[in-house]
């Protein structure tokens, strides 16, 4: 059953990343309680258009960092896997640093930063990690981290290329290789 959920999640994630048409409601993920279109929407990377103004970018980047930090803290409370623990600790540290970097850049650009808030899809993923059984939490965490990092990479790349504030564009460009390293490390995690 676990492998079916992971396979279904991977298929939906790939279709979201490739721009393939979304799946119909009849294609709900088995025993997940989530319909495929909701998952598809949750995993769709932000569009470049949505990420080019500072306020939208900061809101999405802040929510992304908050998800990475909170989901990593949640998995640390459950996992027994040393590699997952190491990755989760790295997420807490690196995403705390990127939040500080973006706040400083926003200040330099004269842009106010609102406190971050998870969107409904991020909250659902966090809740799933928190409620997961210990024997399934690593795979769920890895799947959600992969989705979140793909979205974060698209967001940072789009703002670095087309953003409207110079210090924030520079910060986004500096964050891109960090996210790419996270994605590479995720590929090596079990689950």
N, C-alpha and C positions, 0 to 999 in steps of 0.2 A: 504494500500500500504506500509506504514511504517513497519508494522509487517512482510510483505512478505520479504522486504529487510533485516530486522534483522534476520529473520529465515534463509534466503539464506546465509547470511554472517556467521551465526553460523554453518551451515552445512558445508560450505567450510572450516571454521576455524577448526572444529573438524576433518575433513578428512585430513587437512594439518598436524595436530598434531599427528594423529594416523598413518600416513604413508599410508593411503588409496590411491588408484589410483586417479589421478586428473580427473576433470570433463572436458568434451569436450567443444569446443567453442560454440556449440549450446546451452549450458546451461548458457548463459549470465544472470547476475542478472537483474531482471526487473527494467527498467528505471534507471539503475545506470551508463550505458555507459561503464561498465567494464566487460570484459569477465571473466568467472569463472577461467580459467587457470592462468590469470594474477593475480587475487586475491589469488589463491592458492599459486603461487610462492611468492607473497608478504608476505603471512602469514606463510610460511614454516619456522620453527625454524632453526637457523644456525646449521650446522652439527658440531660434535665434531672435526672432522678433520680440518674444516675451522677455528676453533677457537684456535688451539693449538700453533700457532706462534704469537709472540707478536705484530707484525705489523698488521696482519689481525684482531686480537682480539681488539687492540686499535682502529682501524678504525671502526669496527662494534659497539663497545661499545660507542665510541664517537658519532657516528651517532644516536645510540639509545637514548643516553642522550639528544642530540640536538632535536630529534623528540619529546621526552617527554616534554621538556621545551617549545619548540615553539608551539606545539599543545595545551598545557595547557594555555599558554598565549592567544592563539586564542580563546579558549572556555571561558576564563574569560571575554573577551570582549562581549560575547553574552549570556551567561547563566544567568538565574534568580534563579537557584536552589542553595540554600546555601550549600548542601552536595557536589554538583559538584564543586562549588567554593572552598570549603575546600580541596577537593581532588586535584584540579588543583594547588592550592597554595602549597600543600605538594609536588606535582610532581616537580614544579619549584625548590623548596628548596632541596629536596632529590637528584634530578638528577644533580643539580649544585654541591652538595657535592660529589657525586660519581665521577663526572668529575675531581674535585680537587684531590680526593683520587687516581684515576688512573694516573693522571699527576705526582703526588708525587712518586707513585710506579714505574712508568716508569723511572723517573729520578734516583731513587735508583738502578734500574736495568741497567742504562746506555742506555736506549732506547729513541729515539726522538719521539715526538708525533706531528703528522700533524694536522692541523685544521680539525675538523669534517665536513663532508658533507653528507647530506641526500641522500640515494639511491632513484632511481625513484619511487619505491613503497611507501617509506616514504613521499616523496614530494607529491605524489598523495593523500595520506591520509590526509596530512596537508592541502592541497588545498581544499579537500572535507569539512574538518572542517571549514575552513575559509569562504567557500561559502554556508554553510548550513544555512537554515532558523532557526531563533531562536527556533521555536517549535520542530525542529528535531536535533539540535546541540548536545544535551545531549546524545541521543542514539548513534549518529554517533561517538562522542568522546569516549563514553564508549566502543563501539565495537573496535575502533582502539587502544585504550589504552590496552584493553585485548589482542589483537593480538601482540602488541608491547611488552607487559610484558611477554607473553609466550616465544617470541623469545629471549628477554633479559635474562630470567631465564635459558633457554637452553644454551645460550652463556656463561653466568657467571659460570654455573655449569660445562660445558665442560672445560673451561679454568682453573678453580680451580682444576679440577681433572688431566688434561693432559697438562697444559700450560708449556711453555719453560723458563719462568723467575720467580724466587721465589717471589719477592716482588709483582709482578702482580698477581701471583697465590693466594697469601694471600689476596690481595685486592679483587679479584674476589670472594673468599670464604666469605669475610665480606659483600659483596654486595648482595649475594644470599638471606639471610633472609629479607633484606629490600624489595627486589622485591617480595618475597613471601607475605609479609605484604601488599604490593600494590595490588597484585592479590586478596587477601582476601577482602580488602576494596572495590575494584572494584565490587566484587560480591554483595555488599550491596547497591551499587548506583542504583538509579532508571533508567529506560530506558531499 
